Amino acid sequence: MPAQNNAPAVQHVCQIITQAVRDGRLAPGQRLTEAEFTQKLAVSRPTVREAFRQLCSDGLLISEPHRGVSVRQLTRRELDDLFIIRATLEALAVRLAAPALHSAPARLMAIQTALDKAENAGDLGEMSRHNIAFHQLFADVSGNTMLLEMLHRLANSVYWLQFRVLVADDKVLHSNAQHQEITAAILAGNGDLAASIMANHIDQSRLLVQSLDDFYFAPAR
């Protein structure tokens, strides 16, 4: 039976669209229609419409007059702005979470072990999945609800999703070295160092994305 227009159904549609962008099955600039997703997912139009609204609010999609809803495509300047915000907030999350993770490092160590395994196997999909968990951990443990909400919005924003599958695999895999440095700093009780490494880690991601061809970016506005 089709899912009803309720919160779980809306979140289900949001998750499917988000994952499709992350996987590269929905490309930046690609137009989305209510009819298409209503048919594919067997949900009501109001459910799809509300999912589109939420994802537009998160920054993953954009709604434009006479064009409808599409996957958001950023200019190079907009992308830089988002990465600057992300670096600042994620460094703060690391600094706040560091004491708790130093005292109880099991979750951090489990994710780092999974990242190391993915790197050794050359598995970009697993690397991407555990990379998300690594960054999410600091927000979750930070104890700051507002910071968690802000980072959640950024995690759903297009800068994080649309380029993950476009950057050279070896460069993404090699980024695990900085994960290891962050983990080591936290285990050593040096939260400030871990936060500094995280800020640099985010900036390295920014540079990787900016190295892509102009094709992947919206024209300067």
Backbone bond lengths (Angstrom), bond angles and torsions (degrees), N, CA, C in turn:
res aa  C-N    CA-C-N  psi(-1)  N-CA   C-N-CA  omega(-1)  CA-C   N-CA-C  phi
1 M - - - 1.467 - - 1.519 109.99 -
2 P 1.349 117.65 144.96 1.451 120.10 177.86 1.514 111.29 -61.23
3 A 1.313 115.65 143.28 1.465 119.77 175.72 1.514 109.70 -67.52
4 Q 1.306 116.33 144.72 1.457 120.65 -179.17 1.518 109.61 -82.41
5 N 1.343 114.20 165.19 1.462 120.14 179.56 1.522 109.03 -78.09
6 N 1.319 117.05 83.07 1.453 121.57 178.31 1.512 108.71 -139.07
7 A 1.324 115.28 174.67 1.457 119.38 -174.79 1.529 113.29 -58.24
8 P 1.339 120.01 -46.53 1.469 118.61 178.83 1.522 112.80 -59.26
9 A 1.329 117.68 -39.79 1.464 120.26 179.57 1.519 111.09 -66.68
10 V 1.329 116.57 -40.45 1.462 120.76 178.77 1.527 109.80 -62.75
11 Q 1.340 116.83 -45.55 1.461 120.34 -179.93 1.525 111.50 -64.88
12 H 1.326 116.57 -33.50 1.463 120.88 177.23 1.532 110.09 -62.78
13 V 1.322 116.50 -44.79 1.465 120.45 178.77 1.531 109.96 -65.10
14 C 1.318 116.72 -42.27 1.475 120.46 177.79 1.524 111.02 -57.88
15 Q 1.324 116.28 -44.29 1.464 120.46 -178.55 1.518 111.53 -65.31
16 I 1.322 117.24 -40.40 1.466 120.74 -179.94 1.524 110.74 -64.49
17 I 1.329 116.95 -44.45 1.469 120.36 -179.80 1.526 110.31 -66.57
18 T 1.336 116.55 -43.73 1.461 120.54 179.17 1.525 110.79 -59.04
19 Q 1.322 117.00 -45.55 1.459 120.91 -179.57 1.520 111.02 -65.06
20 A 1.329 117.11 -37.02 1.467 120.81 179.68 1.524 111.12 -65.27
21 V 1.329 116.99 -36.11 1.467 120.22 176.14 1.518 109.69 -70.09
22 R 1.340 116.23 -43.08 1.459 120.38 179.98 1.527 111.39 -61.05
23 D 1.328 116.63 -37.67 1.465 121.38 -178.55 1.521 113.08 -80.92
24 G 1.336 116.64 -10.21 1.450 119.84 -178.18 1.513 113.95 86.42
25 R 1.336 117.56 7.74 1.468 120.29 177.98 1.529 111.86 -78.17
26 L 1.321 116.13 -21.05 1.462 121.95 170.14 1.522 106.63 -117.82
27 A 1.312 116.70 122.72 1.463 121.17 -172.37 1.521 111.46 -96.90
28 P 1.334 117.94 153.96 1.463 121.04 174.22 1.518 110.60 -54.15
29 G 1.323 115.95 130.26 1.453 121.30 -178.89 1.514 114.48 90.88
30 Q 1.333 117.75 -11.51 1.469 120.35 -177.97 1.518 110.93 -70.97
31 R 1.337 116.28 135.52 1.458 121.60 -177.30 1.525 110.30 -83.53
32 L 1.340 116.27 141.05 1.455 123.14 178.72 1.521 108.94 -117.87
33 T 1.310 117.46 140.30 1.462 120.73 178.96 1.529 110.36 -121.52
34 E 1.319 115.08 146.99 1.462 119.95 177.92 1.526 110.86 -60.63
35 A 1.320 116.48 -41.03 1.464 120.22 -177.05 1.528 111.61 -60.74
36 E 1.322 115.93 -41.59 1.469 120.02 -178.42 1.521 111.29 -61.93
37 F 1.321 117.33 -47.23 1.458 119.90 -176.33 1.523 111.91 -77.95
38 T 1.316 116.90 -28.07 1.464 119.65 173.40 1.520 110.10 -60.55
39 Q 1.306 115.87 -44.59 1.468 120.80 -178.96 1.526 111.76 -71.64
40 K 1.328 116.94 -45.81 1.464 120.42 -176.51 1.520 112.38 -64.99
41 L 1.328 117.19 -39.72 1.452 121.35 -171.38 1.520 113.84 -103.27
42 A 1.340 116.26 -2.47 1.469 121.34 178.90 1.524 111.44 55.52
43 V 1.327 115.16 47.52 1.461 121.40 175.04 1.527 108.68 -124.28
44 S 1.324 115.78 168.42 1.458 120.00 -177.93 1.524 111.34 -76.98
45 R 1.323 116.22 159.43 1.461 119.96 176.12 1.528 112.17 -60.85
46 P 1.355 118.33 -42.39 1.470 117.14 177.43 1.534 113.06 -59.08
47 T 1.334 117.55 -33.56 1.461 120.78 177.85 1.525 110.33 -65.02
48 V 1.330 116.66 -46.74 1.461 120.63 179.40 1.522 109.85 -65.18
49 R 1.319 116.79 -40.93 1.463 121.02 -179.06 1.529 110.44 -60.81
50 E 1.347 116.96 -42.86 1.464 120.42 179.54 1.534 110.70 -68.38
51 A 1.324 117.31 -36.93 1.471 119.98 176.50 1.525 110.30 -63.08
52 F 1.330 116.57 -43.88 1.464 120.18 176.68 1.523 110.24 -58.83
53 R 1.341 116.49 -43.15 1.469 120.69 -178.12 1.529 110.22 -61.56
54 Q 1.341 116.56 -45.01 1.457 119.96 -179.20 1.528 111.79 -64.83
55 L 1.334 116.23 -40.99 1.460 119.64 -178.68 1.526 112.01 -72.47
56 C 1.325 116.84 -27.71 1.471 119.79 171.92 1.525 109.75 -67.93
57 S 1.333 116.12 -39.82 1.463 120.52 178.59 1.530 110.75 -64.61
58 D 1.328 116.70 -36.59 1.459 121.41 179.37 1.521 112.34 -74.36
59 G 1.337 117.02 -18.87 1.452 119.67 179.53 1.515 114.43 98.82
60 L 1.321 117.68 -0.21 1.464 120.13 179.33 1.522 111.45 -76.18
61 L 1.336 115.95 -40.38 1.462 121.81 178.35 1.521 109.31 -113.00
62 I 1.323 115.50 166.02 1.460 120.75 175.96 1.524 108.65 -137.58
63 S 1.314 116.55 139.64 1.463 122.16 178.31 1.526 108.37 -111.70
64 E 1.334 115.89 124.56 1.454 121.38 -176.57 1.522 110.32 -126.55
65 P 1.329 117.69 142.08 1.467 121.00 177.56 1.527 111.13 -57.66
66 H 1.321 115.96 136.70 1.467 123.49 176.30 1.532 113.55 68.64
67 R 1.325 116.90 1.58 1.467 118.99 178.39 1.517 112.17 -124.94
68 G 1.311 116.77 -22.94 1.449 120.41 179.97 1.518 112.49 84.17
69 V 1.330 115.78 -151.73 1.459 122.69 -174.66 1.523 109.89 -101.23
70 S 1.309 116.49 136.74 1.463 121.40 178.03 1.518 109.59 -145.59
71 V 1.336 115.92 165.30 1.465 121.11 175.28 1.524 107.62 -68.74
72 R 1.316 115.58 128.83 1.456 119.87 -174.77 1.532 111.39 -65.31
73 Q 1.308 114.86 137.61 1.460 121.89 176.24 1.524 107.73 -121.72
74 L 1.313 116.02 127.69 1.460 120.79 -174.23 1.521 112.14 -98.48
75 T 1.317 115.04 154.06 1.466 120.09 167.76 1.527 107.88 -77.59
76 R 1.314 116.26 165.59 1.457 119.38 177.04 1.535 111.22 -61.30
77 R 1.321 116.89 -38.28 1.470 120.35 -179.42 1.535 110.33 -66.94
78 E 1.329 117.39 -42.80 1.461 120.10 178.63 1.522 111.11 -62.09
79 L 1.329 115.95 -39.52 1.450 120.14 179.09 1.527 110.66 -63.15
80 D 1.325 116.80 -44.35 1.461 120.59 177.25 1.526 110.98 -59.09
81 D 1.326 116.46 -44.18 1.462 120.53 -179.42 1.528 111.33 -59.34
82 L 1.344 116.05 -42.70 1.457 120.09 -179.51 1.527 111.42 -66.89
83 F 1.311 116.92 -39.80 1.457 119.70 -179.87 1.532 110.93 -67.22
84 I 1.323 117.78 -35.95 1.467 120.50 177.70 1.524 110.29 -62.64
85 I 1.327 115.99 -43.97 1.466 120.35 178.10 1.523 110.16 -64.14
86 R 1.319 115.75 -45.18 1.464 120.08 -178.79 1.526 110.98 -60.77
87 A 1.329 117.78 -44.72 1.460 120.61 -178.22 1.526 111.18 -60.52
88 T 1.325 116.22 -42.08 1.464 120.80 -179.09 1.527 111.22 -65.26
89 L 1.344 116.50 -46.01 1.459 120.48 -176.70 1.523 112.04 -71.81
90 E 1.324 117.25 -38.44 1.465 118.82 -179.22 1.525 110.89 -70.59
91 A 1.318 117.02 -35.71 1.465 119.45 175.57 1.526 110.28 -62.59
92 L 1.335 116.54 -40.62 1.455 120.79 177.23 1.526 110.63 -62.78
93 A 1.328 116.47 -43.06 1.468 120.55 179.40 1.524 110.76 -60.61
94 V 1.324 116.90 -42.02 1.467 120.87 178.21 1.525 110.41 -62.07
95 R 1.326 115.86 -45.49 1.468 119.61 -178.26 1.531 111.16 -61.93
96 L 1.337 116.49 -40.94 1.466 120.51 -179.38 1.530 111.96 -71.75
97 A 1.327 116.05 -36.06 1.460 119.99 -175.51 1.522 113.01 -83.39
98 A 1.315 117.14 -20.72 1.462 121.25 -171.74 1.535 114.28 -54.16
99 P 1.335 119.98 -46.31 1.474 118.32 -178.31 1.531 112.75 -60.46
100 A 1.320 116.94 -43.34 1.466 120.19 179.98 1.521 111.41 -65.95
101 L 1.340 117.25 -40.67 1.457 120.50 -179.27 1.529 111.31 -72.36
102 H 1.321 117.14 -29.30 1.463 120.53 175.23 1.527 109.85 -66.50
103 S 1.332 116.13 -39.62 1.467 120.57 -178.96 1.523 112.24 -74.33
104 A 1.335 116.07 -35.01 1.468 121.15 -178.08 1.532 108.75 -134.76
105 P 1.325 117.90 81.39 1.473 121.46 -169.94 1.526 115.88 -87.17
106 A 1.331 118.45 6.19 1.470 120.26 -172.13 1.524 112.98 -57.36
107 R 1.343 117.30 -46.44 1.472 119.88 -178.22 1.522 111.06 -64.77
108 L 1.310 116.40 -43.77 1.463 120.92 178.74 1.526 110.82 -61.18
109 M 1.308 117.06 -45.18 1.455 121.07 -178.46 1.525 111.46 -65.50
110 A 1.326 116.67 -36.72 1.465 120.08 179.62 1.526 110.91 -64.60
111 I 1.341 116.05 -42.19 1.464 119.50 179.39 1.520 110.33 -68.80
112 Q 1.329 117.38 -41.72 1.465 119.79 179.75 1.532 111.17 -63.29
113 T 1.314 116.46 -39.10 1.467 120.18 176.86 1.526 110.71 -61.55
114 A 1.334 116.11 -42.09 1.466 120.32 178.63 1.528 111.28 -65.45
115 L 1.331 116.99 -38.62 1.464 120.79 176.89 1.528 110.75 -63.54
116 D 1.323 116.39 -43.55 1.467 120.46 179.52 1.527 110.78 -61.85
117 K 1.326 115.87 -41.14 1.462 120.58 179.67 1.525 110.44 -64.27
118 A 1.350 117.05 -42.09 1.464 121.18 179.52 1.526 110.75 -65.31
119 E 1.326 116.30 -39.75 1.472 119.50 178.08 1.526 110.59 -63.26
120 N 1.313 116.90 -46.67 1.460 120.83 -178.45 1.526 111.88 -62.91
121 A 1.344 115.95 -32.45 1.460 120.40 -179.83 1.525 112.46 -85.85
122 G 1.340 116.78 -8.79 1.462 120.23 -176.07 1.517 112.58 65.94
123 D 1.335 116.31 30.07 1.467 121.77 -175.68 1.530 109.56 -95.17
124 L 1.339 116.53 98.37 1.463 120.90 -176.34 1.521 111.57 -66.54
125 G 1.336 117.17 -36.62 1.460 120.26 179.78 1.516 111.99 -62.15
126 E 1.338 116.12 -46.85 1.462 120.19 177.99 1.524 110.95 -67.51
127 M 1.320 117.41 -37.38 1.462 120.66 177.05 1.527 110.57 -60.12
128 S 1.324 116.29 -44.81 1.457 120.30 -179.84 1.529 110.71 -63.14
129 R 1.336 116.95 -43.50 1.466 120.91 -177.65 1.526 111.11 -64.01
130 H 1.313 116.92 -46.69 1.461 119.62 -178.38 1.530 111.56 -75.18
131 N 1.329 117.06 -26.18 1.460 120.40 174.77 1.530 110.48 -62.85
132 I 1.324 115.77 -42.35 1.467 119.90 177.23 1.524 110.05 -61.49
133 A 1.341 116.50 -43.73 1.465 120.38 179.85 1.532 111.32 -63.70
134 F 1.330 116.82 -37.24 1.461 121.72 179.38 1.522 110.76 -60.98
135 H 1.320 116.11 -50.02 1.461 119.96 -178.96 1.527 111.26 -68.79
136 Q 1.331 117.02 -37.14 1.457 120.58 -179.61 1.518 111.67 -66.04
137 L 1.323 117.16 -32.03 1.464 121.06 -177.35 1.521 111.93 -56.84
138 F 1.320 117.18 -43.84 1.467 120.00 -176.77 1.529 111.08 -66.11
139 A 1.333 115.94 -39.31 1.463 119.16 176.78 1.520 110.76 -63.96
140 D 1.334 116.27 -42.45 1.464 120.82 -178.48 1.525 111.85 -63.87
141 V 1.326 116.34 -38.33 1.469 120.77 -174.16 1.524 112.10 -89.50
142 S 1.310 117.23 -10.39 1.472 120.97 -175.24 1.521 113.42 -60.48
143 G 1.338 116.52 -29.16 1.455 120.24 -177.81 1.507 113.85 80.08
144 N 1.330 117.40 6.08 1.460 122.26 -178.40 1.524 108.92 -111.30
145 T 1.320 116.83 105.07 1.463 121.50 -174.30 1.519 111.64 -63.53
146 M 1.315 117.62 -40.79 1.460 120.13 -178.96 1.525 111.35 -66.11
147 L 1.322 116.34 -41.13 1.456 120.51 176.87 1.524 110.46 -62.44
148 L 1.323 116.90 -41.62 1.465 121.62 178.05 1.514 111.01 -59.38
149 E 1.336 116.88 -43.61 1.464 120.78 -179.90 1.525 111.17 -65.80
150 M 1.322 116.99 -41.54 1.464 120.54 -179.38 1.529 111.17 -65.08
151 L 1.327 116.04 -41.73 1.464 119.56 179.73 1.525 111.04 -70.18
152 H 1.326 116.46 -31.17 1.467 119.16 175.64 1.522 110.55 -62.98
153 R 1.323 116.70 -42.80 1.456 119.96 177.90 1.522 110.98 -62.56
154 L 1.309 116.84 -42.21 1.458 119.64 179.22 1.529 111.09 -66.78
155 A 1.330 116.53 -35.99 1.460 119.81 179.50 1.522 111.06 -64.13
156 N 1.311 116.98 -29.09 1.464 120.83 178.36 1.523 112.40 -89.48
157 S 1.314 115.91 -6.27 1.455 118.71 -177.92 1.513 110.19 -76.89
158 V 1.301 115.57 157.08 1.457 120.69 -169.56 1.518 113.74 -64.64
159 Y 1.319 118.69 -26.86 1.461 119.00 -177.34 1.531 110.87 -60.49
160 W 1.347 116.68 -32.89 1.452 121.13 -177.07 1.519 111.69 -79.40
161 L 1.337 116.47 -30.41 1.453 120.51 -170.72 1.521 114.50 -97.70
162 Q 1.319 117.38 -46.05 1.454 118.65 -164.65 1.521 113.37 -71.19
163 F 1.322 117.75 -21.76 1.452 119.24 -175.47 1.527 113.86 -103.69
164 R 1.315 117.57 -7.01 1.456 119.52 -174.13 1.530 111.40 -57.90
165 V 1.326 117.40 -38.70 1.462 119.52 -177.33 1.529 111.90 -89.52
166 L 1.334 117.71 -0.82 1.459 120.37 -175.41 1.528 112.82 -99.12
167 V 1.319 116.58 -21.87 1.460 120.21 -177.99 1.526 108.78 -80.97
168 A 1.332 116.84 143.74 1.467 121.91 -177.05 1.524 111.41 -51.07
169 D 1.331 115.46 132.94 1.461 121.48 -175.51 1.522 112.61 -54.86
170 D 1.324 117.99 -44.38 1.449 119.74 -174.87 1.521 111.48 -64.88
171 K 1.340 116.95 -34.38 1.461 119.65 179.91 1.523 110.87 -69.26
172 V 1.334 116.55 -39.32 1.466 120.48 178.29 1.527 109.80 -65.01
173 L 1.326 116.24 -45.02 1.456 120.23 -179.49 1.526 111.23 -62.60
174 H 1.331 116.67 -39.34 1.458 120.36 -178.13 1.529 112.33 -70.93
175 S 1.327 117.34 -15.49 1.466 119.85 178.22 1.523 111.18 -65.86
176 N 1.325 117.48 -12.81 1.465 120.35 -179.56 1.524 111.93 -64.37
177 A 1.319 117.66 -21.29 1.466 119.83 178.81 1.528 110.96 -58.18
178 Q 1.334 116.47 -37.88 1.460 118.93 179.32 1.530 111.43 -74.93
179 H 1.337 117.48 -30.65 1.467 118.85 172.27 1.533 109.29 -58.90
180 Q 1.320 115.64 -44.47 1.467 120.43 -179.84 1.524 111.23 -62.01
181 E 1.331 116.94 -38.67 1.464 120.47 179.53 1.526 111.01 -67.56
182 I 1.323 116.81 -39.93 1.469 120.92 177.67 1.522 110.03 -63.22
183 T 1.323 116.13 -46.17 1.461 120.79 179.49 1.526 110.76 -60.82
184 A 1.327 116.70 -44.54 1.467 120.63 -179.50 1.528 111.13 -62.79
185 A 1.324 117.04 -40.74 1.469 120.51 -179.95 1.525 110.97 -64.48
186 I 1.323 116.70 -40.00 1.468 120.27 179.18 1.520 110.47 -67.28
187 L 1.326 117.62 -43.41 1.463 120.97 178.52 1.523 111.14 -62.32
188 A 1.353 116.13 -29.45 1.465 120.76 178.61 1.523 112.49 -83.19
189 G 1.344 116.33 -3.80 1.456 120.11 179.05 1.508 114.64 82.67
190 N 1.330 117.43 17.90 1.461 121.46 -178.29 1.532 110.17 -108.38
191 G 1.332 115.85 81.32 1.455 120.96 -177.86 1.514 113.33 -66.41
192 D 1.325 117.25 -34.31 1.464 120.18 179.63 1.530 110.77 -65.07
193 L 1.319 116.88 -42.33 1.459 120.02 177.62 1.521 110.45 -64.48
194 A 1.323 117.10 -43.09 1.463 120.71 179.00 1.527 110.85 -60.08
195 A 1.324 117.42 -41.17 1.464 121.40 178.98 1.519 110.78 -65.03
196 S 1.328 117.04 -40.78 1.464 120.87 178.97 1.529 110.97 -64.04
197 I 1.330 116.72 -41.28 1.464 120.05 178.33 1.517 110.17 -65.27
198 M 1.332 117.26 -39.46 1.457 120.07 178.70 1.526 111.06 -61.84
199 A 1.332 117.62 -43.56 1.467 120.15 178.93 1.523 110.61 -60.03
200 N 1.329 116.61 -41.94 1.461 121.13 178.15 1.528 111.04 -66.97
201 H 1.318 116.48 -38.11 1.468 122.73 178.28 1.532 110.60 -59.29
202 I 1.334 115.76 -44.49 1.464 119.91 179.16 1.520 110.28 -66.09
203 D 1.324 117.34 -38.24 1.463 119.88 179.98 1.522 111.14 -67.65
204 Q 1.321 117.60 -34.79 1.461 119.94 175.87 1.527 110.67 -63.99
205 S 1.327 117.04 -37.28 1.468 120.88 175.44 1.524 110.51 -62.99
206 R 1.332 115.50 -41.02 1.467 119.99 178.23 1.529 110.63 -58.99
207 L 1.310 116.44 -44.69 1.461 120.41 -178.70 1.529 111.60 -65.58
208 L 1.332 116.95 -37.83 1.464 120.32 177.08 1.518 111.04 -61.83
209 V 1.323 115.35 -44.17 1.460 119.43 -179.19 1.525 110.98 -67.25
210 Q 1.321 116.33 -41.10 1.457 119.79 -179.12 1.529 112.31 -66.73
211 S 1.321 117.46 -17.69 1.460 120.45 178.75 1.521 112.77 -77.05
212 L 1.328 117.06 -8.67 1.461 120.46 179.74 1.528 111.03 -70.90
213 D 1.320 115.20 161.80 1.458 122.52 -179.64 1.530 111.12 -65.80
214 D 1.317 116.73 153.97 1.464 122.15 179.95 1.528 112.28 -58.38
215 F 1.317 116.89 -22.33 1.471 121.55 -179.85 1.519 111.98 -53.29
216 Y 1.324 117.63 -32.66 1.461 121.69 -173.47 1.525 113.37 -84.20
217 F 1.324 117.17 -3.99 1.455 120.59 -175.86 1.537 111.64 -115.51
218 A 1.300 114.61 151.67 1.458 119.33 173.01 1.523 108.94 -72.77
219 P 1.330 117.56 151.00 1.479 120.08 176.32 1.516 110.32 -60.52
220 A 1.311 116.96 148.12 1.457 121.87 177.58 1.523 109.93 -56.73
221 R 1.348 115.44 136.02 1.456 119.28 -178.83 1.516 109.71 -104.54
